[in-house]
């Protein structure tokens, strides 16, 4: 806990899916899948964070997932975008096989920072519930993410719109076709 502001000392991605053995590799796989088709690349950087290469081949150091997805959006545009005709506010899918909490963290960061960020979002998957809320009017900073462990099975997404497309995209990332 930070003595100055009272917030947790670690970011929400590490609280949701700590980087234990294999964690960096799992996040890298998820980032690589989300970047497919953008003509950009990212890989874990030995000093921490990510090394991002934009379309022109220029490298940028990104200290965390927030900075990475912000750089991706600047270089390649939105990455996770629900279809404009998808007006669903809630969507659930059956329990994916071998869900990956690191993919959940990567996807959520991409939705918030490399897509059109929704005003609110609730995602339940991999034994976690992530709740995202836009900052209060007049408050500085980005969205507030709350991480809670839960026993819910399956995968569900609640959003102002586009919940079906978001849930299906997350399911595809959490369980790649080769593991289904």
C-alpha positions, 0 to 999 in steps of 0.5 A: 500500500502506498503511504502517500495515496493509500492505493495498492503499491502494485498495479491491477495487472499484477494483482489479477495475475502475478508474474510467476513462472511462465507468466511473462511468456503467457502475457507475451503470447496474448499480446502477440495474438492481439497484435496480429494484423497490426504490423507492430510487434511487442516483446518482454524487455529484459529490464522490465516492461515491453519493447514495442516496434511500430509500423516504421520499425522504431522501437519504444520502451513501454514500462507496463501494459498501460503504456504498451497499449497506449503506444499500440493505439497511437501507432496502429489504432484501436485493437479491440473494437466491438461491432457498432451494431452489437448493442448487447449489454451483457453476454456469457459464454460457457467455461473456456478450457484452461482459461489464462488469467494473463490473457484476461489481464492483457485483453482488459488493458487492450480494451482500456488503452488500445480500443474505444474504452467503455465508460464501465466494464465488468468481466468475470473469467479465470476466477476473477472479476474485473470491474472498470469504471471511468474516473469521476468528472474532474478527477485526473487519471485513467479508469479505475480497475477493481480486482476481486477473486470469485468462484464463478465459472464461465466467462461473462462481460457487461458493458454499455454496448458490444458485450457479445463481441467483447466476450467472444474476442476474450474467449478467443484470446484466453483459449487459443484454437490450438488448445481447444 
